[in-house]
Amino acid sequence: MEISNVTKSSRRVVIVGAGFAGLHCAKTLSRNEGLRVTLIDRHNYQQFQPLLYQVATGTLSPENAAFNLREIFAGTENVDIRTTEIVSVDVKQRSATDRNGNIFEGDYLVLAAGTEANFFHIPGAQEYALPMYSLQDAEKLRSRFLKLLDTSDLNSKDDPSSAISVVVIGGGATGVETAGAIADFFRRSPNHLFADLDLTKASITIVDMAQTVLPPFSSESQAYAKRILADRGVTLRLGTPVKEITQHAVILADGSILPARLIIWAGGLKAASLSSAVAIPAGHGGRLDVAPELCLPGHPNVFVLGDFANTKDASGGYLPQLGSVAQQAGRHCARNIIADVEGEPRTAFSYFDKGMMAMVGRDAAVAEVGPRHIPISGPLAFAAWLGVHAVLLTTARAQMEALVEWGWDYIAGSRVSAILDDPEETGAARTGAGVAGPLSHG
């Protein structure tokens, strides 16, 4: 067992999780020389979740959506990066223990461990549906998607069942963006790319128990998204929950069966499993309820941020699980810690709502701007989505590379990741883990 070493003259801050909240907390704290920060994540990179669906569909490479933490903090002497998985937390001691028994203890503990897919105990969901919430998820889905195309192209002449059928479970932003990107891929792929495969016969279906797509958006934005998706060949099955997922189909609660050769899970998130090891009763979505200053009630030096927390707005409702909320919470947490160090009072977190946006496809997006959520859609929202997400990328190099790749995709239809680079997919496709041969329901 090893205790992390820090200088005794510095206040110590341990941050668990390098997502939007943890990263921005660490970056703000790094400007104060009186603090020593240990940033812990099981990956050595920060992933940019809004772009994962573009990695999954080959518009961007994984390097465009993930950024090495040591490079981000290069030259920052008071931030230490530790790549390890935290498995337990002691809020009284303000410490976190990793899988190898190493203990990281601080004057302040910040929990920003993020989320994982919530399959809601639907039979077969975890086994046969591919989630879309991490870089590894996106890379696996990309390889599975490309393998499906290759297999279908090979068998299309002799096997009518080789027609591609994709079912996306979840009509929120992740589901809509993923389905829209796949529809664009089918519509815009050159004929010579898969010479024996008729992509016009491919089917894409979005399933959701809600009555509409993009539930947090206005009815105007929802109607626009529905129209664009329908125009691009995406079928909507709304208002009916999923009952079961099998190797080759999605079974709905009304008994209908949707054949599926690729099943994508965008149906919801819950707090990372670490929340169950905090010894604090979890709230909605497995997340931890926090005080207005973002600390745990009764534990003023333990902060909980981002998708790991239930953070209330001014009216008492919970703030949405958005990257902008996490970013602002991370910075505010850091400012409260600095206020402590300087003998100043803490302040309550107040989220500034800049709006929200979602991509629907090429030249099609929805955006609701500002606290009043003024809706815009179409090419203007499409350009705004690209611009905002380019600015939010962590490094200047990533910003430039993303703009170049988007330009190539838009003008020339050239994508960066048409290489099947996961050797496990050959075996996975043969055994039918989410990609099947002839459809079968028995």
LUMBADREN-818280 format. One line per 10 residues: number of its first residue (from 0); their letters; for each residue x, y, z of N, C-alpha, C. Coordinates in steps of 0.02 Angstrom, whole numbers. Example, Ala and Ser with C-alpha at 12.3 -4.5 7.8 and 13.67 -1.06 7.14 Angstrom:
2
0> AS> 660/-284/390/615/-225/390/660/-165/390; 642/-112/354/684/-53/357/645/2/394 $
END
This chain:
442
0> MEISNVTKSS> 42/-59/0/0/0/0/44/62/0; 23/113/-38/64/173/-46/22/234/-35; 47/281/4/13/345/13/45/395/-35; 2/432/-72/31/481/-119/68/535/-81; 125/555/-108/167/604/-75/152/675/-100; 146/722/-53/139/792/-69/180/832/-19; 195/893/-37/232/935/10/187/958/66; 214/959/128/173/976/186/151/1049/185; 188/1092/150/171/1163/150/113/1179/104; 93/1133/61/40/1146/13/-26/1116/36 $
10> RRVVIVGAGF> -80/1148/20/-146/1117/28/-154/1066/-28; -180/1008/-11/-183/953/-58/-255/943/-82; -263/938/-147/-328/926/-178/-323/863/-220; -366/814/-205/-369/752/-244/-433/754/-286; -425/748/-352/-482/749/-398/-488/681/-430; -546/650/-423/-559/584/-453/-602/595/-515; -572/584/-573/-609/592/-635/-585/652/-675; -567/641/-739/-540/694/-781/-586/710/-839; -651/708/-826/-699/730/-876/-703/806/-876; -757/833/-902/-764/906/-906/-757/938/-837 $
20> AGLHCAKTLS> -791/911/-787/-790/942/-720/-721/937/-688; -694/876/-685/-629/867/-652/-573/904/-687; -573/904/-754/-520/937/-791/-522/1012/-779; -581/1042/-783/-585/1115/-775/-573/1136/-703; -590/1092/-656/-572/1106/-586/-496/1107/-579; -463/1057/-606/-390/1052/-600/-355/1111/-636; -380/1130/-694/-349/1185/-731/-355/1251/-693; -412/1262/-661/-421/1323/-621/-377/1322/-559; -373/1265/-525/-332/1259/-465/-258/1265/-481; -238/1245/-541/-167/1245/-558/-137/1315/-558 $
30> RNEGLRVTLI> -180/1365/-561/-155/1434/-562/-137/1460/-493; -153/1421/-441/-138/1441/-372/-78/1400/-347; -23/1434/-335/39/1399/-315/35/1369/-246; -14/1389/-206/-21/1362/-139/-59/1296/-136; -76/1269/-194/-113/1207/-197/-73/1153/-234; -80/1093/-211/-50/1035/-244/-107/989/-266; -114/978/-331/-171/942/-359/-150/874/-385; -187/823/-366/-178/756/-394/-241/740/-434; -234/733/-499/-290/718/-543/-286/644/-563; -339/606/-547/-338/534/-556/-393/514/-606 $
40> DRHNYQQFQP> -374/472/-653/-423/444/-700/-397/376/-722; -442/331/-738/-420/265/-760/-393/266/-831; -405/321/-867/-375/331/-933/-323/387/-928; -276/388/-974/-227/442/-973/-249/500/-1017; -312/503/-1033/-338/556/-1077/-405/582/-1052; -421/642/-1075/-487/669/-1066/-525/659/-1132; -585/631/-1129/-623/620/-1189/-674/675/-1198; -685/696/-1260/-732/749/-1276/-796/716/-1300; -841/703/-1253/-899/661/-1266/-945/686/-1322; -954/751/-1332/-999/772/-1386/-978/750/-1456 $
50> LLYQVATGTL> -915/731/-1464/-891/711/-1530/-883/635/-1537; -903/598/-1487/-893/525/-1491/-933/494/-1548; -992/519/-1561/-1032/489/-1615/-997/499/-1682; -958/553/-1689/-921/563/-1752/-862/516/-1757; -833/497/-1701/-781/445/-1702/-813/379/-1722; -872/364/-1694/-905/300/-1707/-925/293/-1781; -940/348/-1814/-962/345/-1884/-907/365/-1933; -845/375/-1908/-789/385/-1952/-778/456/-1977; -814/505/-1951/-803/573/-1972/-738/600/-1942; -725/583/-1880/-664/604/-1845/-626/543/-1821 $
60> SPENAAFNLR> -561/552/-1811/-520/499/-1782/-524/503/-1707; -507/449/-1671/-508/451/-1598/-464/507/-1569; -409/523/-1603/-364/575/-1578/-397/644/-1579; -450/653/-1619/-486/717/-1620/-532/725/-1561; -545/671/-1523/-594/674/-1469/-564/652/-1402; -498/645/-1398/-466/625/-1336/-399/660/-1330; -382/683/-1269/-324/725/-1260/-284/702/-1200; -219/690/-1212/-175/663/-1160/-171/711/-1102; -184/686/-1042/-186/730/-983/-117/758/-966; -65/718/-974/2/743/-959/23/799/-1006 $
70> EIFAGTENVD> 1/795/-1068/15/849/-1115/-24/912/-1097; -87/903/-1075/-127/961/-1056/-94/1000/-1000; -66/963/-952/-36/996/-893/40/998/-896; 67/990/-956/140/995/-963/163/1065/-941; 215/1067/-900/240/1131/-875/202/1158/-815; 152/1121/-792/114/1141/-732/141/1100/-674; 181/1132/-631/218/1095/-581/175/1070/-523; 117/1102/-511/78/1082/-452/20/1035/-469; 21/1004/-527/-31/955/-545/4/889/-562; -14/837/-525/12/769/-538/-44/727/-570 $
80> IRTTEIVSVD> -27/691/-621/-74/647/-656/-62/576/-632; -115/542/-613/-110/472/-593/-161/432/-633; -136/382/-671/-179/340/-712/-192/276/-674; -251/272/-645/-270/213/-606/-345/216/-594; -373/160/-573/-446/156/-561/-460/159/-487; -499/209/-467/-520/216/-397/-580/169/-384; -576/130/-329/-629/82/-315/-666/97/-250; -638/140/-207/-672/157/-145/-652/226/-122; -696/257/-83/-686/325/-59/-704/328/14; -664/364/53/-678/377/124/-688/452/131 $
90> VKQRSATDRN> -752/473/136/-765/545/138/-742/577/203; -740/538/257/-717/565/321/-642/581/318; -604/537/287/-532/547/281/-513/586/218; -564/599/175/-552/634/112/-498/597/71; -510/532/64/-461/490/29/-495/445/-22; -455/425/-71/-479/379/-123/-428/323/-131; -453/262/-137/-409/203/-142/-417/171/-210; -361/155/-242/-366/124/-308/-365/48/-304; -370/17/-361/-375/-56/-364/-314/-91/-336; -257/-58/-335/-196/-88/-310/-182/-72/-237 $
100> GNIFEGDYLV> -229/-38/-204/-221/-22/-134/-186/44/-120; -168/81/-171/-138/147/-161/-191/196/-135; -173/236/-87/-219/284/-56/-198/354/-74; -246/394/-97/-233/464/-114/-275/507/-66; -242/543/-23/-276/580/30/-261/654/23; -312/696/33/-302/768/25/-339/808/77; -323/873/79/-362/919/120/-432/928/90; -435/920/24/-498/923/-12/-502/863/-59; -562/835/-64/-574/779/-110/-630/800/-158; -617/793/-222/-665/811/-274/-683/748/-312 $
110> LAAGTEANFF> -747/730/-311/-771/670/-346/-806/692/-410; -777/674/-466/-805/691/-532/-796/631/-578; -819/573/-554/-804/509/-588/-847/496/-649; -896/539/-663/-934/532/-725/-989/479/-723; -1002/449/-781/-1060/407/-789/-1042/341/-823; -1092/298/-826/-1089/237/-867/-1158/224/-894; -1163/181/-943/-1228/167/-974/-1276/137/-923; -1338/159/-928/-1392/132/-886/-1437/91/-931; -1436/25/-924/-1476/-19/-967/-1544/-34/-936; -1559/-6/-878/-1624/-12/-846/-1648/-84/-839 $
120> HIPGAQEYAL> -1601/-130/-831/-1616/-201/-820/-1657/-232/-877; -1651/-204/-937/-1685/-233/-994/-1649/-296/-1015; -1683/-353/-1019/-1649/-415/-1038/-1613/-409/-1105; -1551/-430/-1106/-1512/-431/-1168/-1479/-365/-1186; -1497/-311/-1152/-1470/-245/-1172/-1395/-242/-1165; -1370/-263/-1109/-1298/-259/-1097/-1259/-307/-1142; -1290/-363/-1160/-1255/-413/-1200/-1254/-394/-1274; -1308/-364/-1300/-1314/-358/-1373/-1317/-286/-1399; -1325/-237/-1355/-1328/-168/-1377/-1261/-134/-1363; -1237/-95/-1410/-1173/-61/-1403/-1185/9/-1376 $
130> PMYSLQDAEK> -1159/25/-1317/-1168/93/-1290/-1125/143/-1328; -1140/207/-1316/-1107/261/-1353/-1084/317/-1306; -1051/298/-1252/-1037/349/-1200/-964/355/-1182; -919/320/-1216/-848/327/-1201/-809/320/-1266; -746/339/-1264/-704/332/-1323/-698/259/-1344; -692/214/-1295/-688/143/-1311/-754/119/-1342; -810/144/-1317/-875/128/-1348/-876/149/-1421; -853/210/-1434/-856/238/-1501/-811/198/-1549; -751/180/-1525/-706/141/-1567/-733/72/-1582; -763/41/-1531/-792/-25/-1541/-851/-22/-1590 $
140> LRSRFLKLLD> -892/29/-1583/-949/37/-1628/-926/50/-1699; -874/91/-1708/-848/104/-1775/-824/40/-1808; -786/-1/-1771/-762/-64/-1799/-819/-111/-1814; -869/-114/-1770/-927/-158/-1781/-967/-135/-1842; -974/-70/-1850/-1010/-41/-1906/-974/-57/-1972; -909/-46/-1973/-871/-59/-2034/-871/-134/-2051; -867/-176/-2000/-870/-248/-2012/-937/-269/-2040; -990/-237/-2015/-1057/-251/-2041/-1061/-233/-2115; -1034/-176/-2134/-1034/-156/-2204/-996/-205/-2247; -936/-224/-2225/-896/-271/-2264/-931/-339/-2271 $
150> TSDLNSKDDP> -959/-364/-2216/-994/-428/-2218/-1055/-426/-2264; -1093/-371/-2259/-1153/-364/-2301/-1135/-358/-2374; -1081/-322/-2389/-1059/-315/-2459/-1038/-383/-2487; -1006/-424/-2446/-982/-489/-2467/-1040/-537/-2481; -1093/-533/-2440/-1147/-582/-2444/-1209/-558/-2480; -1209/-495/-2503/-1271/-466/-2528/-1301/-502/-2588; -1259/-531/-2631/-1286/-563/-2691/-1323/-628/-2675; -1299/-664/-2625/-1325/-731/-2610/-1373/-732/-2551; -1375/-679/-2512/-1413/-681/-2449/-1455/-618/-2443; -1520/-622/-2457/-1563/-563/-2452/-1564/-533/-2382 $
160> SSAISVVVIG> -1551/-573/-2331/-1554/-548/-2262/-1493/-507/-2244; -1446/-499/-2292/-1387/-459/-2278/-1401/-384/-2281; -1461/-364/-2299/-1479/-293/-2297/-1468/-267/-2227; -1442/-207/-2223/-1422/-179/-2159/-1482/-150/-2122; -1488/-169/-2059/-1541/-140/-2016/-1508/-118/-1951; -1514/-53/-1936/-1485/-23/-1877/-1541/2/-1832; -1538/-15/-1769/-1586/11/-1720/-1548/50/-1667; -1567/113/-1658/-1538/156/-1607/-1589/164/-1552; -1571/143/-1492/-1617/148/-1435/-1601/211/-1396; -1648/258/-1397/-1639/322/-1364/-1646/378/-1413 $
170> GGATGVETAG> -1694/424/-1399/-1707/479/-1443/-1682/546/-1418; -1635/544/-1370/-1603/605/-1347/-1551/628/-1397; -1509/676/-1376/-1460/704/-1422/-1412/651/-1449; -1388/605/-1405/-1341/553/-1428/-1372/509/-1480; -1434/487/-1469/-1468/444/-1516/-1482/478/-1582; -1506/540/-1579/-1522/577/-1641/-1458/591/-1681; -1405/612/-1647/-1343/628/-1682/-1313/566/-1714; -1315/509/-1679/-1288/448/-1706/-1328/423/-1766; -1394/422/-1759/-1437/400/-1814/-1429/446/-1874; -1426/511/-1862/-1418/559/-1917/-1352/550/-1953 $
180> AIADFFRRSP> -1298/536/-1915/-1233/526/-1946/-1231/463/-1988; -1263/410/-1963/-1265/347/-2002/-1306/357/-2065; -1362/394/-2060/-1403/408/-2119/-1363/447/-2171; -1323/496/-2148/-1280/533/-2195/-1229/487/-2228; -1201/441/-2189/-1153/393/-2216/-1185/353/-2273; -1245/328/-2261/-1279/288/-2311/-1296/330/-2373; -1316/392/-2363/-1338/434/-2418/-1279/458/-2460; -1221/468/-2428/-1166/502/-2462/-1108/457/-2481; -1111/393/-2463/-1056/349/-2481/-1053/338/-2556; -994/345/-2587/-988/334/-2660/-1008/262/-2677 $
190> NHLFADLDLT> -1037/253/-2736/-1061/187/-2757/-1005/135/-2759; -944/157/-2776/-890/108/-2783/-864/84/-2716; -882/118/-2661/-855/99/-2596/-878/30/-2576; -943/16/-2585/-970/-51/-2574/-1010/-69/-2637; -974/-96/-2686/-1000/-104/-2753/-1062/-149/-2756; -1065/-200/-2713/-1120/-248/-2717/-1173/-236/-2663; -1169/-180/-2629/-1214/-167/-2573/-1257/-106/-2589; -1322/-115/-2589/-1368/-60/-2601/-1386/-26/-2535; -1352/28/-2520/-1362/62/-2456/-1429/98/-2452; -1463/106/-2510/-1529/137/-2508/-1580/91/-2474 $
200> KASITIVDMA> -1563/26/-2469/-1609/-21/-2436/-1594/-29/-2362; -1542/4/-2338/-1526/1/-2267/-1581/37/-2227; -1595/11/-2168/-1645/42/-2125/-1614/66/-2060; -1638/123/-2036/-1616/151/-1972/-1680/167/-1933; -1684/144/-1872/-1742/156/-1830/-1720/183/-1762; -1752/237/-1740/-1742/262/-1673/-1802/240/-1630; -1787/210/-1573/-1839/186/-1527/-1833/225/-1462; -1889/249/-1436/-1888/282/-1371/-1958/278/-1340; -1959/270/-1273/-2023/268/-1239/-2056/336/-1234; -2018/390/-1244/-2047/457/-1246/-2087/467/-1310 $
210> QTVLPPFSSE> -2129/518/-1310/-2172/530/-1367/-2137/572/-1421; -2076/594/-1407/-2041/636/-1455/-1966/625/-1449; -1929/648/-1499/-1856/649/-1493/-1835/714/-1460; -1773/716/-1435/-1745/775/-1404/-1791/805/-1351; -1810/766/-1300/-1858/790/-1250/-1841/856/-1217; -1777/874/-1203/-1765/938/-1170/-1777/999/-1214; -1783/989/-1280/-1788/1045/-1327/-1861/1067/-1335; -1869/1124/-1368/-1936/1150/-1380/-1972/1108/-1432; -2037/1116/-1435/-2077/1078/-1483/-2058/1097/-1555; -2036/1158/-1565/-2015/1180/-1631/-1952/1142/-1653 $
220> SQAYAKRILA> -1904/1136/-1608/-1843/1099/-1623/-1857/1025/-1633; -1901/997/-1592/-1919/927/-1598/-1951/913/-1665; -1996/956/-1686/-2031/946/-1750/-1981/949/-1808; -1933/996/-1804/-1883/1001/-1856/-1841/938/-1860; -1818/913/-1802/-1777/853/-1800/-1815/793/-1828; -1878/786/-1810/-1918/731/-1836/-1923/734/-1912; -1934/795/-1938/-1942/802/-2011/-1878/785/-2047; -1821/810/-2023/-1757/796/-2056/-1741/721/-2053; -1751/691/-1995/-1737/619/-1989/-1780/579/-2038; -1844/596/-2042/-1889/560/-2088/-1867/570/-2160 $
230> DRGVTLRLGT> -1849/632/-2178/-1826/646/-2247/-1764/605/-2265; -1724/587/-2214/-1662/552/-2227/-1667/477/-2213; -1729/454/-2208/-1740/382/-2205/-1739/351/-2136; -1740/391/-2084/-1740/365/-2016/-1812/357/-1992; -1829/296/-1971/-1896/281/-1945/-1897/293/-1870; -1950/323/-1845/-1958/337/-1774/-2011/291/-1745; -1993/255/-1692/-2041/214/-1654/-2042/243/-1583; -2088/289/-1572/-2090/326/-1509/-2150/306/-1467; -2145/318/-1402/-2200/304/-1357/-2207/232/-1335; -2159/191/-1353/-2161/120/-1334/-2094/99/-1307 $
240> PVKEITQHAV> -2091/74/-1246/-2026/54/-1217/-2001/-11/-1246; -1937/-22/-1237/-1905/-84/-1258/-1916/-136/-1204; -1939/-195/-1224/-1951/-250/-1177/-1890/-296/-1171; -1858/-310/-1227/-1803/-357/-1228/-1761/-345/-1290; -1697/-361/-1285/-1651/-358/-1342/-1620/-427/-1351; -1624/-452/-1412/-1593/-516/-1427/-1534/-505/-1474; -1503/-559/-1494/-1444/-553/-1537/-1461/-520/-1603; -1523/-529/-1627/-1541/-506/-1694/-1602/-461/-1696; -1627/-438/-1638/-1689/-399/-1640/-1698/-360/-1576; -1740/-308/-1583/-1764/-269/-1525/-1838/-283/-1519 $
250> ILADGSILPA> -1859/-307/-1460/-1929/-323/-1448/-1960/-268/-1406; -2014/-239/-1431/-2046/-184/-1396/-2101/-209/-1350; -2123/-167/-1305/-2173/-186/-1254/-2240/-203/-1286; -2255/-177/-1345/-2318/-193/-1378/-2315/-258/-1418; -2258/-293/-1412/-2250/-358/-1446/-2219/-355/-1514; -2210/-296/-1542/-2180/-291/-1608/-2105/-306/-1605; -2079/-331/-1660/-2009/-352/-1663/-1974/-313/-1719; -1919/-281/-1702/-1880/-244/-1751/-1816/-283/-1766; -1811/-313/-1826/-1748/-346/-1844/-1690/-297/-1841; -1633/-320/-1817/-1576/-274/-1809/-1511/-312/-1816 $
260> RLIIWAGGLK> -1470/-289/-1861/-1403/-317/-1868/-1352/-275/-1830; -1371/-216/-1810/-1329/-174/-1768/-1375/-136/-1720; -1363/-145/-1655/-1405/-114/-1604/-1361/-66/-1563; -1381/-3/-1561/-1343/49/-1527/-1383/74/-1467; -1350/75/-1409/-1384/97/-1348/-1367/171/-1333; -1417/213/-1338/-1411/283/-1319/-1469/300/-1272; -1487/250/-1232/-1550/254/-1193/-1544/283/-1124; -1485/302/-1103/-1481/334/-1037/-1416/319/-1001; -1404/360/-950/-1342/356/-910/-1359/354/-836; -1312/330/-798/-1315/334/-725/-1246/350/-700 $
270> AASLSSAVAI> -1241/370/-638/-1176/386/-610/-1131/325/-612; -1066/336/-619/-1018/281/-620/-1025/240/-556; -1008/176/-561/-1019/129/-506/-983/150/-442; -934/194/-447/-900/217/-387/-948/250/-337; -1004/276/-361/-1052/309/-316/-1077/262/-262; -1079/197/-277/-1103/148/-228/-1050/133/-175; -988/158/-186/-933/145/-139/-915/206/-98; -960/256/-98/-946/318/-62/-976/317/8; -1019/269/23/-1052/263/88/-1098/322/102; -1125/351/49/-1175/405/53/-1234/383/11 $
280> PAGHGGRLDV> -1295/386/38/-1353/366/-2/-1357/404/-68; -1364/368/-122/-1367/399/-188/-1438/423/-202; -1443/474/-244/-1508/500/-264/-1526/477/-333; -1564/519/-369/-1588/502/-436/-1529/486/-482; -1535/431/-520/-1484/411/-568/-1421/386/-536; -1424/368/-471/-1364/345/-437/-1316/401/-420; -1337/464/-432/-1293/521/-419/-1300/544/-347; -1251/583/-324/-1248/606/-256/-1275/677/-251; -1321/689/-205/-1348/756/-195/-1296/800/-161; -1293/863/-183/-1243/909/-157/-1276/972/-131 $
290> APELCLPGHP> -1239/1006/-87/-1260/1071/-61/-1250/1125/-114; -1277/1185/-103/-1269/1238/-154/-1196/1254/-171; -1150/1243/-123/-1079/1257/-136/-1045/1199/-172; -1083/1146/-188/-1061/1087/-225/-1025/1036/-181; -1028/1044/-116/-998/995/-71/-1051/947/-46; -1029/890/-19/-1075/843/11/-1101/871/77; -1166/868/90/-1192/890/154/-1158/852/211; -1133/889/260/-1097/859/316/-1024/847/304; -1001/858/242/-931/847/225/-908/907/183; -894/963/215/-882/1025/177/-821/1023/133 $
300> NVFVLGDFAN> -773/979/145/-713/977/104/-714/920/53; -774/891/43/-783/840/-10/-833/868/-60; -810/879/-121/-852/907/-173/-871/852/-223; -931/859/-252/-954/811/-302/-978/851/-362; -955/833/-422/-965/875/-481/-990/836/-541; -1016/873/-589/-1033/847/-655/-1087/794/-652; -1080/744/-694/-1130/690/-700/-1130/644/-640; -1084/654/-594/-1082/614/-533/-1126/645/-478; -1152/705/-492/-1189/743/-441/-1259/761/-464; -1304/765/-417/-1369/797/-427/-1363/869/-402 $
310> TKDASGGYLP> -1358/915/-449/-1348/986/-433/-1412/1024/-446; -1435/1062/-398/-1499/1097/-405/-1490/1166/-435; -1541/1187/-472/-1542/1255/-498/-1577/1302/-448; -1587/1364/-468/-1615/1414/-423/-1686/1398/-401; -1723/1361/-443/-1792/1345/-427/-1800/1280/-388; -1744/1246/-374/-1746/1184/-336/-1747/1122/-378; -1751/1129/-445/-1748/1071/-489/-1676/1052/-503; -1667/992/-530/-1599/969/-545/-1576/996/-612; -1513/1018/-615/-1483/1039/-677/-1473/980/-723; -1476/991/-790/-1467/935/-837/-1395/911/-837 $
320> QLGSVAQQAG> -1386/849/-860/-1320/819/-864/-1288/840/-930; -1262/903/-930/-1232/932/-989/-1158/948/-976; -1119/947/-1030/-1049/965/-1023/-1040/1036/-998; -1083/1082/-1018/-1077/1151/-995/-1089/1157/-920; -1136/1118/-893/-1146/1118/-821/-1084/1092/-786; -1055/1038/-812/-996/1009/-781/-937/1057/-782; -926/1090/-839/-871/1138/-845/-878/1194/-793; -937/1223/-791/-947/1279/-744/-942/1256/-671; -968/1196/-657/-964/1170/-589/-891/1158/-570; -850/1132/-616/-780/1120/-602/-744/1184/-584 $
330> RHCARNIIAD> -756/1236/-623/-723/1300/-609/-748/1330/-543; -813/1324/-529/-840/1353/-468/-813/1316/-406; -809/1250/-411/-780/1211/-357/-709/1235/-342; -669/1244/-395/-601/1268/-386/-599/1336/-352; -644/1380/-372/-646/1447/-342/-664/1443/-268; -708/1397/-250/-725/1390/-179/-667/1362/-138; -629/1317/-167/-570/1291/-132/-519/1347/-124; -508/1386/-176/-461/1442/-171/-485/1493/-120; -551/1504/-117/-578/1550/-67/-563/1526/3; -570/1460/14/-552/1431/79/-479/1446/97 $
340> VEGEPRTAFS> -436/1433/50/-364/1442/61/-348/1515/78; -384/1561/46/-370/1632/56/-412/1663/111; -451/1621/147/-490/1646/202/-553/1684/182; -576/1673/122/-637/1706/97/-696/1658/101; -757/1684/102/-816/1640/106/-830/1605/39; -858/1546/43/-880/1511/-17/-944/1543/-45; -959/1527/-107/-1020/1551/-139/-1059/1492/-168; -1124/1500/-173/-1166/1448/-202/-1156/1447/-278; -1162/1388/-306/-1154/1380/-379/-1217/1406/-414; -1206/1446/-465/-1261/1470/-506/-1243/1457/-579 $
350> YFDKGMMAMV> -1282/1415/-612/-1268/1396/-680/-1291/1450/-729; -1247/1470/-773/-1266/1516/-827/-1284/1476/-888; -1347/1477/-906/-1374/1436/-960/-1360/1471/-1027; -1313/1443/-1065/-1298/1470/-1131/-1342/1440/-1186; -1382/1390/-1167/-1424/1356/-1216/-1400/1285/-1228; -1426/1255/-1280/-1407/1186/-1297/-1416/1176/-1372; -1383/1125/-1398/-1387/1112/-1469/-1378/1038/-1483; -1401/1017/-1540/-1393/947/-1561/-1388/945/-1637; -1343/904/-1661/-1335/893/-1732/-1386/841/-1755; -1417/853/-1813/-1463/805/-1843/-1433/772/-1904 $
360> GRDAAVAEVG> -1387/808/-1937/-1355/781/-1997/-1323/837/-2036; -1301/821/-2095/-1268/871/-2138/-1315/930/-2151; -1291/990/-2137/-1330/1052/-2145/-1393/1055/-2103; -1396/1014/-2052/-1458/1011/-2012/-1440/1002/-1938; -1460/1050/-1899/-1449/1047/-1826/-1502/1090/-1793; -1508/1083/-1728/-1552/1127/-1689/-1510/1158/-1634; -1525/1220/-1619/-1491/1256/-1565/-1542/1300/-1530; -1538/1303/-1465/-1581/1347/-1426/-1535/1391/-1384; -1534/1454/-1400/-1481/1499/-1379/-1501/1540/-1318; -1455/1542/-1269/-1464/1584/-1211/-1512/1557/-1160 $
370> PRHIPISGPL> -1519/1592/-1104/-1564/1569/-1051/-1637/1562/-1073; -1656/1600/-1122/-1726/1596/-1147/-1734/1542/-1200; -1680/1510/-1220/-1680/1455/-1268/-1716/1474/-1333; -1690/1527/-1364/-1717/1550/-1428/-1698/1499/-1482; -1746/1468/-1516/-1730/1413/-1561/-1706/1437/-1630; -1654/1404/-1656/-1634/1411/-1726/-1622/1341/-1752; -1626/1333/-1817/-1617/1267/-1847/-1590/1274/-1918; -1572/1218/-1947/-1549/1218/-2015/-1475/1231/-2021; -1452/1256/-2080/-1381/1268/-2091/-1349/1316/-2041; -1386/1366/-2018/-1358/1413/-1969/-1342/1377/-1904 $
380> AFAAWLGVHA> -1388/1335/-1881/-1375/1297/-1819/-1320/1246/-1831; -1316/1218/-1891/-1263/1170/-1909/-1195/1204/-1902; -1188/1264/-1931/-1125/1300/-1927/-1109/1320/-1855; -1161/1339/-1818/-1151/1358/-1748/-1127/1298/-1707; -1156/1240/-1719/-1135/1179/-1683/-1062/1166/-1695; -1040/1169/-1758/-970/1156/-1774/-925/1207/-1741; -944/1271/-1744/-902/1323/-1715/-896/1317/-1640; -952/1306/-1606/-951/1301/-1533/-910/1242/-1511; -919/1185/-1543/-882/1125/-1521/-808/1129/-1539; -792/1163/-1592/-721/1174/-1607/-688/1216/-1553 $
390> VLLTTARAQM> -722/1269/-1532/-695/1313/-1480/-687/1276/-1414; -733/1230/-1399/-732/1195/-1335/-679/1140/-1331; -651/1121/-1388/-600/1069/-1386/-541/1091/-1344; -508/1043/-1313/-459/1057/-1260/-396/1090/-1284; -372/1074/-1344/-309/1101/-1368/-318/1137/-1435; -273/1184/-1449/-275/1221/-1512/-264/1173/-1571; -221/1124/-1562/-208/1076/-1616/-272/1037/-1632; -307/1016/-1579/-370/979/-1590/-421/1022/-1626; -424/1085/-1609/-471/1130/-1643/-456/1135/-1717; -393/1144/-1735/-375/1149/-1805/-387/1083/-1842 $
400> EALVEWGWDY> -368/1027/-1811/-377/963/-1844/-450/946/-1855; -492/962/-1805/-564/949/-1813/-593/990/-1870; -574/1054/-1874/-600/1096/-1928/-578/1070/-1996; -515/1046/-2001/-491/1017/-2064/-530/955/-2083; -540/910/-2034/-576/848/-2049/-649/862/-2067; -681/908/-2032/-750/927/-2050/-753/956/-2121; -701/996/-2138/-699/1025/-2205/-693/972/-2259; -647/924/-2248/-639/869/-2296/-704/829/-2302; -736/816/-2246/-798/776/-2249/-852/814/-2285; -857/879/-2273/-912/918/-2302/-902/930/-2377 $
410> IAGSRVSAIL> -840/947/-2395/-828/966/-2464/-815/905/-2508; -772/860/-2484/-750/804/-2526/-781/737/-2507; -818/735/-2451/-847/672/-2430/-795/622/-2407; -737/647/-2386/-682/604/-2366/-681/597/-2291; -683/535/-2267/-683/522/-2195/-616/493/-2173; -602/500/-2108/-535/484/-2085/-526/411/-2063; -580/376/-2049/-573/313/-2013/-609/255/-2047; -595/245/-2111/-626/190/-2147/-586/126/-2140; -545/120/-2088/-502/62/-2078/-530/21/-2020; -541/-43/-2032/-564/-89/-1979/-503/-108/-1938 $
420> DDPEETGAAR> -493/-72/-1882/-431/-79/-1844/-439/-118/-1779; -494/-152/-1771/-504/-192/-1711/-504/-266/-1730; -450/-302/-1718/-446/-372/-1740/-497/-416/-1707; -524/-396/-1649/-573/-437/-1615/-639/-438/-1652; -650/-388/-1696/-714/-384/-1729/-727/-441/-1777; -674/-470/-1806/-685/-527/-1850/-717/-584/-1812; -690/-598/-1754/-720/-650/-1712/-787/-630/-1685; -793/-566/-1666/-857/-543/-1637/-912/-548/-1688; -896/-531/-1751/-947/-535/-1802/-968/-607/-1814; -920/-654/-1811/-936/-724/-1823/-982/-752/-1769 $
430> TGAGVAGPLS> -969/-730/-1706/-1009/-758/-1651/-1074/-720/-1641; -1082/-664/-1677/-1146/-629/-1676/-1156/-583/-1618; -1102/-557/-1589/-1110/-512/-1532/-1130/-443/-1556; -1193/-438/-1576/-1219/-374/-1599/-1221/-367/-1674; -1184/-408/-1711/-1186/-408/-1784/-1202/-479/-1806; -1257/-487/-1839/-1280/-555/-1854/-1276/-568/-1929; -1281/-632/-1944/-1289/-652/-2013/-1363/-653/-2029; -1391/-709/-2055/-1462/-713/-2069/-1503/-700/-2006; -1557/-662/-2015/-1599/-644/-1958/-1636/-705/-1932; -1638/-709/-1867/-1673/-765/-1836/-1702/-743/-1770 $
440> HG> -1762/-766/-1752/-1795/-746/-1691/-1813/-807/-1648; -1784/-862/-1660/-1805/-920/-1622/-1749/-957/-1589 $
END
